[in-house]
Amino acid sequence: MSDIIKQLSEVLIERKTADADSSYVASLYAAGTDKILKKLGEEAVETVIAGKGGNKDEIIYETADLWFHSLVLLAHNDIDTQAVLDELARRFGLSGLEEKANRSK
Ligand SMILES: N=c1c2ncn([C@@H]3O[C@H](COP(=O)(O)OP(=O)(O)OP(=O)(O)O)[C@@H](O)[C@H]3O)c2ncn1[C@@H]1O[C@H](COP(=O)(O)O)[C@@H](O)[C@H]1O
């Protein structure tokens, strides 16, 4: 796992016991699943808009927001980030069309 993803994932777990007044992440956990999903949706839309605009810096910035909020969703559900990396590794080298055909749903 990249160092920053690993370090950030560790901080996100630590924030589970943090005070919502002193931590953005803790405030998201306290607000609950719907708030986290709302932020994730917003960041997805902002990434789409950046992608349409074609400004590389904006695409990077919005993608970082999107990835960050995806990591928050994983942590909120007690899912180890490594599990997603393992899933990508499992798919690596498998054609997208083949992978889709193998999906059970
Ligand atoms: N990487 C991030 C990160 N990326 C984005 N954000 C926050 O995500 C939010 C993005 O949402 P918006 O742009 O809509 O900003 P907003 O208007 O403040 O959000 P709302 O009030 O609408 O919910 C901003 O508040 C950003 O500061 C992040 N907040 C935290 N981190 C990492 O998480 C760690 C823990 O953060 P705390 O829990 O705040 O200490 C930090 O040290 C960072 O490493």
PDBQT file of the ligand as one rigid body, heavy atoms in Angstrom, charges set to zero:
ROOT
HETATM    1  N1  LIG A 201      -7.121  14.388   3.497  1.00  0.00    +0.000 NA
HETATM    2  C1  LIG A 201      -7.955  14.974   4.177  1.00  0.00    +0.000 A 
HETATM    3  C2  LIG A 201      -8.975  15.776   3.579  1.00  0.00    +0.000 A 
HETATM    4  N2  LIG A 201      -9.262  16.020   2.284  1.00  0.00    +0.000 NA
HETATM    5  C3  LIG A 201     -10.344  16.814   2.305  1.00  0.00    +0.000 A 
HETATM    6  N3  LIG A 201     -10.731  17.079   3.565  1.00  0.00    +0.000 N 
HETATM    7  C4  LIG A 201     -11.859  17.900   4.006  1.00  0.00    +0.000 C 
HETATM    8  O1  LIG A 201     -13.000  17.521   3.287  1.00  0.00    +0.000 OA
HETATM    9  C5  LIG A 201     -13.883  18.626   3.192  1.00  0.00    +0.000 C 
HETATM   10  C6  LIG A 201     -14.284  18.754   1.752  1.00  0.00    +0.000 C 
HETATM   11  O2  LIG A 201     -15.550  19.169   1.703  1.00  0.00    +0.000 OA
HETATM   12  P1  LIG A 201     -15.932  20.589   1.107  1.00  0.00    +0.000 P 
HETATM   13  O3  LIG A 201     -14.952  21.022   0.092  1.00  0.00    +0.000 OA
HETATM   14  O4  LIG A 201     -17.348  20.485   0.703  1.00  0.00    +0.000 OA
HETATM   15  O5  LIG A 201     -15.730  21.509   2.390  1.00  0.00    +0.000 OA
HETATM   16  P2  LIG A 201     -16.750  21.962   3.511  1.00  0.00    +0.000 P 
HETATM   17  O6  LIG A 201     -17.576  23.034   2.943  1.00  0.00    +0.000 OA
HETATM   18  O7  LIG A 201     -15.897  22.303   4.696  1.00  0.00    +0.000 OA
HETATM   19  O8  LIG A 201     -17.655  20.685   3.872  1.00  0.00    +0.000 OA
HETATM   20  P3  LIG A 201     -19.138  20.713   4.499  1.00  0.00    +0.000 P 
HETATM   21  O9  LIG A 201     -19.120  21.684   5.647  1.00  0.00    +0.000 OA
HETATM   22  O10 LIG A 201     -20.060  21.085   3.378  1.00  0.00    +0.000 OA
HETATM   23  O11 LIG A 201     -19.383  19.300   4.969  1.00  0.00    +0.000 OA
HETATM   24  C7  LIG A 201     -13.117  19.845   3.694  1.00  0.00    +0.000 C 
HETATM   25  O12 LIG A 201     -13.542  20.171   5.016  1.00  0.00    +0.000 OA
HETATM   26  C8  LIG A 201     -11.677  19.375   3.697  1.00  0.00    +0.000 C 
HETATM   27  O13 LIG A 201     -10.881  19.978   4.692  1.00  0.00    +0.000 OA
HETATM   28  C9  LIG A 201      -9.913  16.438   4.390  1.00  0.00    +0.000 A 
HETATM   29  N4  LIG A 201      -9.880  16.360   5.750  1.00  0.00    +0.000 NA
HETATM   30  C10 LIG A 201      -8.915  15.601   6.322  1.00  0.00    +0.000 A 
HETATM   31  N5  LIG A 201      -7.960  14.915   5.584  1.00  0.00    +0.000 N 
HETATM   32  C11 LIG A 201      -6.969  14.036   6.255  1.00  0.00    +0.000 C 
HETATM   33  O14 LIG A 201      -7.562  13.488   7.412  1.00  0.00    +0.000 OA
HETATM   34  C12 LIG A 201      -6.736  13.735   8.522  1.00  0.00    +0.000 C 
HETATM   35  C13 LIG A 201      -7.595  13.854   9.766  1.00  0.00    +0.000 C 
HETATM   36  O15 LIG A 201      -8.397  15.012   9.675  1.00  0.00    +0.000 OA
HETATM   37  P4  LIG A 201      -9.123  15.566  10.992  1.00  0.00    +0.000 P 
HETATM   38  O16 LIG A 201     -10.031  14.505  11.439  1.00  0.00    +0.000 OA
HETATM   39  O17 LIG A 201      -9.853  16.825  10.586  1.00  0.00    +0.000 OA
HETATM   40  O18 LIG A 201      -8.039  15.869  11.964  1.00  0.00    +0.000 OA
HETATM   41  C14 LIG A 201      -5.982  15.024   8.169  1.00  0.00    +0.000 C 
HETATM   42  O19 LIG A 201      -4.773  15.111   8.880  1.00  0.00    +0.000 OA
HETATM   43  C15 LIG A 201      -5.732  14.825   6.698  1.00  0.00    +0.000 C 
HETATM   44  O20 LIG A 201      -4.606  13.974   6.525  1.00  0.00    +0.000 OA
ENDROOT
TORSDOF 0
